[in-house]
């Protein structure tokens, strides 16, 4: 945390001027907005409480119809249950009494007395009913109490009913349960009689939060939250709460108990009434501070753009052009800018002038050194060629074959060095040599110089265009010159054969140079075994200069000599000749 805050403040300080001004204005207007929002939220909360209290009052009042019907039905059930106990719940007289009651009553369609064994032998329909395996019987035995439920379809009356169950006691002990049923149409009719113009819209739910009846039936527009969200609020005499609907919208609900534990009345704001929301009041409260904030932003933007931003943007554009290589930049003097920015522009103009002069001097010095280096390589190449020519004259005048052969070998080695300096002289940056070009020239010259076998040697070159530093190019070319000479003289013999030279990168920054020659039947020995002691020592010396691994092996009819070494990183290239360098690598 201690390291996080400085980093966050650093981001704010490094933000654009527009963002920083917007942040400062926001901080200035923020207290006004907070006060307005708090006042709006307080008003909204007070209004919500009043509306919730009004909704709860309407719900309790409207639920009074169902409560009155259930209270009356409970009184009737207690009276019928007492009569059933006196006449005997298992006697025919009990059933006749309940049948007469149900047939003569316009309100009740069914009555029955259930004993503690779960059998209902005293029934208004005359047919005993076995309730021993029913969930309702289990709940009544576990906790004897008044119960009420709404059945969508009753098998006896074949209609939607409100069923009331009342425990019947004798001497303080529960002896059974009296059930009576009321057509739900009676409940709706009494609600209409209470308020003919506008029946209060509400729904009845059970103790689990499931809807069992709607006051307006098909015309009801009440949406309830899921049962799991409604169930925790179905306690007590009456309460209000806010919960989400199935589509995610929030709504205020009121709950009134019709029969505790079984039936509850639930109502919410009517869709037609336009339930007020806190968002509208907060939005109105924020209009003034937001308007002030926007006006301040607009004025600040215009002032900052005219006085600062456009001049800074212009300076940034000129700096970008200078960074991209442009040196003749117009408009460095910002005449219409404020004094501070105008001074900054003048300092930048002075800086660009100084840098341009220094670059010109450095470029001139670099070109002079480049010309000098090119001339040195050219002269070294010419001197080596002169030495080769002198050796050639000495070879022609010498009468000893040993002397002539020694001079020719020396001449070939000097020619290899001359080839390296010739490539450096013609290269664009003087820091690298293409291995494929210099090695191809050396191999062709050596094969052409071999008078006895030149027409019979088949040359196979597989040299990758790898760039070598001068320090590595010299031992590499001398190694190729020495091994190729040995192969032509001692490996191929008078009948000629195949000569292979390859240079491949085996992994990143590591290469293998291999010289192979076919072994003729008349020689039958390795070329290095017949070479002079000087040649062998030179090859080992070149391998040592390259820090390379020297290997000699024979496969089928070929003899191989190879070097495996790491490439040195190339030095800096001449900055004024990138295009020539790229063309050379083409």
C-alpha positions in Angstrom: 0.0 0.0 0.0 2.8 2.5 0.8 4.3 2.0 -2.6 0.9 2.2 -4.4 0.0 5.7 -3.5 3.1 7.5 -4.9 2.6 5.5 -8.1 -1.0 6.6 -8.4 -0.2 10.3 -7.7 2.6 10.0 -10.3 0.0 8.9 -12.9 -2.2 11.9 -12.0 0.7 14.3 -12.3 1.7 12.9 -15.7 -1.8 13.1 -17.1 -2.8 15.6 -19.7 -3.7 19.2 -18.7 -7.3 18.6 -19.8 -7.6 15.6 -17.4 -5.9 17.4 -14.5 -8.2 20.5 -14.9 -11.2 18.2 -15.1 -10.0 16.5 -11.9 -9.5 19.8 -10.0 -12.9 21.1 -11.1 -14.5 17.8 -10.0 -12.9 18.1 -6.6 -14.2 21.7 -6.3 -17.8 20.8 -7.2 -17.7 17.5 -5.4 -18.9 18.9 -2.0 -21.9 20.6 -3.6 -22.8 17.4 -5.4 -22.5 15.4 -2.2 -24.8 17.8 -0.3 -27.4 17.7 -3.1 -27.3 13.9 -3.3 -27.6 13.5 0.5 -30.6 15.8 0.6 -32.3 14.1 -2.3 -31.6 10.6 -0.8 -33.0 11.8 2.5 -36.2 13.1 0.8 -36.5 9.9 -1.2 -36.1 7.7 2.0 -38.7 9.7 3.9 -41.1 9.4 0.9 -40.4 5.7 0.6 -41.2 5.1 4.3 -44.5 7.0 4.0 -45.4 5.2 0.8 -44.5 1.8 2.4 -46.6 2.6 5.4 -49.5 3.5 3.2 -49.1 0.3 1.2 -48.9 -1.8 4.4 -52.1 -0.1 5.6 -53.9 -0.8 2.4 -52.7 -4.4 2.4 -53.8 -5.0 6.0 -57.2 -3.4 5.3 -57.7 -5.4 2.1 -56.6 -8.7 3.7 -59.3 -8.1 6.4 -61.9 -9.8 4.0 -60.0 -13.0 4.0 -59.1 -12.7 7.7 -62.8 -12.2 8.6 -63.9 -15.2 6.5 -61.2 -17.4 8.1 -62.0 -16.2 11.6 -65.7 -17.0 11.0 -64.9 -20.3 9.5 -62.7 -21.2 12.5 -65.6 -20.5 14.8 -67.9 -22.6 12.8 -65.3 -25.4 12.7 -64.9 -25.3 16.5 -68.7 -25.7 16.9 -68.9 -28.5 14.4 -65.9 -30.3 15.9 -67.5 -30.1 19.4 -70.8 -31.5 18.1 -68.9 -34.3 16.3 -67.1 -35.3 19.6 -70.4 -35.3 21.5 -72.2 -37.5 18.9 -69.2 -39.7 18.3 -66.8 -39.0 15.4 -67.2 -42.5 14.0 -71.0 -42.6 14.2 -73.5 -42.2 11.3 -75.2 -39.4 13.3 -72.0 -37.3 13.0 -71.9 -37.7 9.2 -75.6 -36.8 9.0 -75.1 -33.7 11.0 -72.3 -32.5 8.8 -74.2 -33.4 5.6 -77.1 -31.3 6.7 -74.8 -28.5 7.6 -73.1 -28.5 4.2 -76.3 -28.9 2.2 -78.1 -26.0 3.9 -75.2 -23.5 4.1 -74.6 -21.2 1.1 -71.0 -20.5 2.3 -69.6 -24.0 3.1 -69.4 -26.9 0.7 -67.7 -29.5 2.8 -67.2 -30.5 6.4 -65.3 -33.4 7.9 -63.9 -34.5 11.3 -60.4 -36.2 11.2 -59.3 -38.2 14.2 -55.9 -38.5 15.6 -55.4 -41.7 13.6 -55.7 -39.8 10.3 -59.1 -41.3 9.3 -62.0 -39.0 8.5 -65.1 -41.1 9.1 -67.4 -38.2 9.9 -67.7 -36.5 6.5 -70.5 -34.4 4.9 -70.1 -36.4 1.7 -70.8 -39.7 3.5 -67.6 -41.4 2.2 -64.7 -41.9 4.7 -61.4 -40.3 3.7 -58.0 -41.8 4.6 -55.5 -39.0 5.4 -52.9 -41.0 7.3 -50.3 -40.7 4.6 -50.9 -37.0 3.8 -48.3 -34.3 4.6 -51.0 -32.2 6.1 -51.9 -34.8 8.7 -48.2 -35.2 9.6 -47.9 -31.5 10.2 -51.0 -31.3 12.3 -49.9 -34.2 14.5 -46.4 -32.7 15.0 -47.8 -29.3 15.7 -51.6 -29.0 16.3 -52.7 -25.5 15.2 -55.2 -23.8 12.9 -54.4 -24.1 9.2 -55.8 -22.7 6.0 -54.9 -23.4 2.4 -56.3 -22.7 -1.1 -56.9 -25.6 -3.4 -57.2 -25.0 -7.1 -59.4 -28.0 -7.5 -61.3 -29.9 -4.7 -62.3 -33.4 -5.7 -65.6 -33.3 -3.8 -66.9 -29.8 -4.7 -64.9 -29.8 -8.0 -64.0 -26.1 -7.7 -61.4 -23.8 -6.2 -61.8 -23.7 -2.4 -60.4 -22.2 0.7 -60.0 -25.0 3.2 -59.9 -24.3 7.0 -58.6 -26.9 9.6 -59.2 -26.2 13.3 -57.9 -28.4 16.2 -60.8 -29.7 18.4 -59.9 -30.0 22.1 -61.6 -31.6 25.1 -60.4 -31.0 28.6 -57.3 -29.3 27.2 -56.3 -32.3 25.0 -56.6 -32.3 21.2 -59.1 -35.0 20.2 -59.1 -34.4 16.4 -59.3 -31.8 13.6 -62.4 -30.2 12.0 -62.1 -29.3 8.3 -64.5 -27.1 6.3 -64.3 -25.8 2.8 -65.4 -22.4 1.3 -65.7 -21.8 -2.4 -63.1 -19.2 -3.3 -65.7 -17.4 -5.4 -67.4 -16.4 -2.1 -64.1 -14.8 -1.0 -63.9 -12.8 -4.2 -67.5 -11.8 -4.0 -67.1 -10.3 -0.6 -64.0 -8.4 -1.7 -66.1 -6.9 -4.5 -68.9 -6.1 -2.1 -66.4 -4.2 0.1 -65.1 -1.9 -2.8 -67.1 -2.3 -6.0 -65.3 0.5 -7.8 -61.7 -0.7 -7.4 -60.8 -4.0 -5.7 -57.3 -3.7 -4.2 -54.9 -5.8 -6.1 -53.0 -8.4 -4.0 -52.0 -12.0 -3.9 -52.2 -14.7 -1.3 -49.1 -16.9 -0.7 -48.5 -19.8 1.5 -45.8 -20.1 4.2 -43.2 -21.1 1.5 -43.8 -18.0 -0.6 -45.8 -19.7 -3.3 -48.8 -18.0 -4.8 -52.1 -19.7 -3.9 -54.6 -17.1 -5.1 -54.9 -13.6 -6.7 -57.5 -11.1 -5.7 -58.2 -10.0 -9.3 -57.5 -13.4 -10.8 -56.7 -12.9 -14.5 -56.6 -9.1 -14.3 -53.9 -9.1 -11.6 -50.7 -7.4 -12.6 -48.6 -8.0 -9.4 -45.2 -9.5 -9.9 -43.6 -11.1 -6.9 -39.9 -11.9 -6.2 -38.8 -15.5 -6.2 -40.2 -17.6 -3.3 -36.7 -17.9 -1.7 -36.5 -14.0 -1.5 -40.1 -13.7 -0.2 -40.1 -16.4 2.5 -37.9 -14.7 5.1 -40.4 -11.7 5.3 -43.5 -13.9 5.9 -43.4 -13.4 9.7 -45.2 -11.2 12.1 -48.4 -9.2 11.7 -47.2 -7.0 8.9 -44.0 -5.6 7.3 -42.6 -4.0 4.1 -39.4 -4.8 2.2 -37.6 -4.2 -1.0 -36.7 -7.2 -3.2 -35.7 -7.9 -6.8 -38.3 -9.1 -9.3 -37.4 -12.0 -11.7 -36.3 -9.5 -14.4 -34.0 -7.8 -12.0 -36.1 -4.6 -11.2 -36.4 -3.6 -7.6 -39.9 -3.2 -6.0 -41.4 -2.4 -2.6 -43.7 -5.1 -1.1 -46.0 -5.2 1.9 -46.9 -8.4 3.7 -50.0 -8.9 6.0 -50.7 -12.1 7.8 -54.1 -13.7 7.1 -53.5 -16.9 9.0 -50.0 -17.0 10.6 -47.9 -19.8 9.1 -50.3 -20.6 6.2 -51.7 -17.7 4.3 -50.3 -14.2 3.8 -51.4 -11.2 1.7 -48.7 -9.6 -0.4 -49.1 -6.3 -2.4 -46.8 -3.9 -4.2 -47.0 -0.6 -5.9 -49.4 -0.7 -8.8 -47.9 -0.3 -12.2 -50.5 2.3 -13.1 -49.5 4.4 -10.1 -46.0 5.0 -11.3 -43.9 3.9 -8.3 -41.4 6.7 -7.6 -37.7 5.9 -7.8 -34.7 7.4 -6.1 -32.9 7.8 -9.4 -35.2 10.6 -10.6 -34.7 12.6 -7.4 -31.0 12.1 -7.4 -30.8 13.1 -11.0 -32.7 16.3 -10.3 -30.4 17.1 -7.4 -27.3 16.6 -9.5 -28.4 18.9 -12.3 -27.1 22.1 -10.9 -23.6 20.9 -9.8 -23.2 18.9 -13.0 -24.1 21.9 -15.1 -21.6 24.0 -13.1 -19.0 21.3 -13.7 -19.6 21.2 -17.4 -19.5 25.0 -17.8 -16.3 25.1 -15.9 -14.8 22.4 -18.1 -15.8 24.2 -21.3 -14.3 27.5 -20.2 -11.1 25.8 -18.9 -10.8 23.8 -22.2 -11.0 26.9 -24.3 -8.6 28.8 -22.1 -6.1 26.0 -22.0 -6.3 25.2 -25.7 -5.8 28.9 -26.7 -3.0 29.7 -24.2 -1.2 26.4 -23.7 -2.2 23.3 -25.5 -2.0 24.5 -29.1 1.5 25.9 -28.6 2.7 22.8 -26.7 1.3 20.6 -29.5 3.1 22.6 -32.0 6.4 22.3 -30.1 5.8 18.5 -29.8 5.2 18.2 -33.5 8.5 20.1 -34.3 10.4 17.9 -31.8 9.0 14.8 -33.5 10.1 16.1 -36.8 13.6 16.8 -35.5 13.8 13.4 -33.9 12.8 11.8 -37.2 15.8 13.4 -39.0 14.3 16.7 -40.3 16.7 19.6 -39.6 15.2 22.5 -41.4 12.1 23.1 -39.3 9.9 26.2 -39.8 8.1 28.1 -37.1 10.5 27.5 -34.2 9.8 31.1 -32.9 6.3 31.0 -31.3 5.4 34.7 -31.7 1.7 34.5 -30.6 2.4 32.3 -27.5 2.6 33.4 -23.9 6.0 34.6 -22.7 6.9 31.3 -20.9 6.1 29.1 -23.9 7.8 31.5 -26.2 10.9 31.3 -24.2 10.7 27.5 -24.3 10.4 27.6 -28.1 13.5 29.9 -28.3 15.5 27.4 -26.2 14.4 24.6 -28.4 15.5 26.5 -31.5 18.9 27.1 -30.0 19.2 23.5 -29.0 18.4 22.3 -32.5 21.0 24.6 -34.0 23.7 23.3 -31.7 22.8 19.7 -32.3 22.7 20.2 -36.1 26.2 21.8 -36.1 27.6 19.0 -33.9 26.1 16.3 -36.2 27.6 18.0 -39.2 31.1 18.0 -37.7 30.8 14.4 -36.5 29.5 13.3 -40.0 32.5 15.1 -41.6 35.0 13.4 -39.2 33.4 10.0 -39.7 33.5 10.3 -43.5 37.2 11.3 -43.3 38.0 8.2 -41.1 36.0 6.0 -43.4 37.9 7.2 -46.5 41.2 6.7 -44.6 40.2 3.2 -43.6 39.1 2.3 -47.1 42.4 3.6 -48.4 44.4 1.5 -45.9 42.6 -1.7 -46.9 43.1 -0.8 -50.6 46.8 -0.3 -50.1 47.2 -3.4 -48.0 45.5 -5.4 -50.7 47.8 -3.8 -53.4 50.9 -4.5 -51.3 49.8 -8.2 -50.8 49.1 -8.5 -54.6 52.6 -7.0 -55.2 54.1 -9.6 -52.9 52.2 -12.3 -54.8 53.5 -11.0 -58.1 57.1 -11.0 -56.8 56.7 -14.5 -55.6 55.3 -15.5 -59.0 58.5 -14.1 -60.6 60.6 -16.0 -58.2 58.8 -19.2 -58.9 59.4 -18.8 -62.6 63.2 -18.2 -62.1 63.6 -20.9 -59.5 65.1 -24.2 -60.7 64.3 -26.3 -57.5 60.9 -28.0 -57.4 60.9 -27.8 -53.6 61.5 -24.1 -53.7 58.8 -23.6 -56.3 56.3 -25.6 -54.3 57.0 -23.8 -51.1 56.7 -20.4 -52.8 53.4 -21.4 -54.4 52.0 -22.5 -51.1 53.1 -19.2 -49.6 51.7 -17.4 -52.6 48.3 -19.0 -52.0 48.2 -18.0 -48.4 49.1 -14.4 -49.2 46.4 -14.4 -51.9 43.9 -15.5 -49.3 44.9 -12.5 -47.1 44.6 -10.2 -50.1 41.1 -11.5 -50.8 40.0 -10.6 -47.3 41.3 -7.0 -47.6 39.8 -6.7 -51.1 36.4 -7.6 -49.6 36.9 -5.1 -46.8 37.8 -2.4 -49.3 34.7 -2.9 -51.3 32.3 -3.5 -48.3 30.0 -0.7 -47.1 30.8 -0.7 -43.4 34.3 -2.3 -43.1 33.2 -4.4 -40.1 32.1 -7.6 -41.8 32.8 -9.9 -44.7 30.3 -12.1 -46.5 31.7 -15.7 -46.1 30.0 -17.1 -49.2 31.6 -14.5 -51.6 35.2 -14.6 -50.2 35.3 -18.4 -49.7 33.8 -19.0 -53.2 36.5 -16.9 -54.8 39.3 -18.6 -52.9 38.1 -22.1 -53.8 37.7 -21.2 -57.5 41.2 -19.6 -57.6 42.8 -22.7 -55.9 41.1 -25.1 -58.2 42.0 -23.1 -61.3 45.6 -22.9 -60.1 45.9 -26.7 -59.8 47.2 -27.5 -63.3 47.3 -31.2 -63.0 43.7 -31.7 -61.7 41.9 -28.5 -62.4 39.8 -29.9 -65.2 38.9 -33.0 -63.2 37.8 -31.5 -59.9 34.1 -31.3 -59.3 33.5 -28.5 -56.9 30.4 -28.5 -54.6 29.9 -25.3 -52.6 27.3 -25.0 -49.8 28.3 -21.8 -48.1 25.6 -19.8 -46.2 25.7 -16.0 -46.5 27.1 -15.6 -43.0 28.8 -12.4 -42.0 32.3 -12.7 -40.4 34.3 -10.1 -38.6 37.8 -9.4 -40.0 39.3 -11.1 -37.0 37.5 -14.3 -37.9 37.6 -13.9 -41.7 41.4 -14.1 -41.9 41.8 -17.5 -40.1 38.7 -18.9 -41.8 40.0 -18.0 -45.3 43.5 -19.3 -44.5 42.0 -22.5 -43.1 40.0 -23.1 -46.3 43.0 -22.2 -48.4 45.2 -24.7 -46.5 42.7 -27.6 -46.4 41.6 -27.2 -50.1 45.2 -27.1 -51.2 45.9 -30.3 -49.2 42.8 -31.9 -50.7 43.8 -31.1 -54.3 47.4 -32.2 -53.8 47.1 -35.2 -51.6 43.5 -36.3 -51.4 42.2 -36.1 -55.0 45.4 -37.3 -56.8 46.0 -37.1 -60.5 42.6 -38.4 -61.5 40.8 -35.6 -59.7 37.5 -36.1 -57.8 34.9 -34.2 -55.8 35.7 -31.3 -53.5 33.0 -30.0 -51.1 33.1 -26.9 -49.0 30.2 -26.0 -46.7 29.5 -23.4 -44.0 26.3 -23.7 -42.1 24.9 -22.3 -38.9 24.0 -25.3 -36.7 22.4 -23.2 -33.9 22.0 -19.5 -33.0 25.5 -17.9 -33.2 27.4 -21.2 -33.8 28.6 -22.5 -37.2 30.4 -25.4 -38.7 32.9 -25.1 -41.6 33.7 -28.3 -43.4 36.0 -29.2 -46.3 35.6 -32.7 -47.8 37.3 -34.5 -50.6 36.8 -37.8 -52.3 39.5 -40.4 -51.7 40.9 -42.0 -54.8 42.2 -45.5 -54.9 45.7 -44.5 -55.7 46.1 -42.3 -52.6 44.2 -44.3 -50.0 45.4 -42.0 -47.2 44.1 -38.8 -45.5 45.3 -35.5 -47.1 46.5 -34.1 -43.7 48.6 -37.2 -43.2 50.6 -36.4 -46.3 50.7 -32.6 -45.8 53.8 -30.9 -44.5 54.3 -30.3 -40.9 53.8 -26.5 -41.5 50.4 -27.1 -43.0 49.2 -29.2 -40.1 50.5 -26.6 -37.6 48.8 -23.8 -39.5 45.5 -25.6 -39.5 45.7 -26.2 -35.8 46.8 -22.6 -35.3 43.7 -21.3 -37.3 41.5 -23.5 -35.2 43.0 -22.0 -32.1 42.5 -18.4 -33.3 38.8 -19.2 -33.7 38.5 -21.1 -30.4 37.1 -23.8 -32.6 36.7 -27.6 -32.3 38.8 -29.3 -35.1 37.6 -32.7 -36.3 38.9 -35.1 -38.9 36.8 -38.1 -40.0 36.2 -40.4 -43.0 32.8 -41.5 -44.3 32.6 -44.0 -47.2 34.8 -42.5 -49.9 35.2 -39.0 -48.4 37.6 -37.5 -46.0 36.3 -34.5 -43.9 38.0 -31.7 -42.0 35.7 -29.4 -40.0 35.8 -26.5 -37.6 32.9 -25.7 -35.2 33.1 -22.2 -33.6 31.0 -19.3 -32.3 30.5 -16.2 -34.4 31.7 -12.9 -33.0 29.1 -10.1 -32.8 29.5 -7.6 -35.5 30.7 -4.1 -34.7 29.0 -0.8 -35.4 28.2 -0.1 -39.0 28.8 3.1 -40.8 25.7 5.3 -40.3 25.9 7.0 -43.6 25.8 3.8 -45.7 22.8 1.6 -44.5 21.4 1.2 -48.0 24.7 -0.2 -49.4 24.9 -2.6 -46.5 21.4 -3.9 -47.1 22.1 -4.3 -50.8 25.2 -6.3 -50.0 23.1 -8.7 -47.9 20.5 -8.8 -50.6 
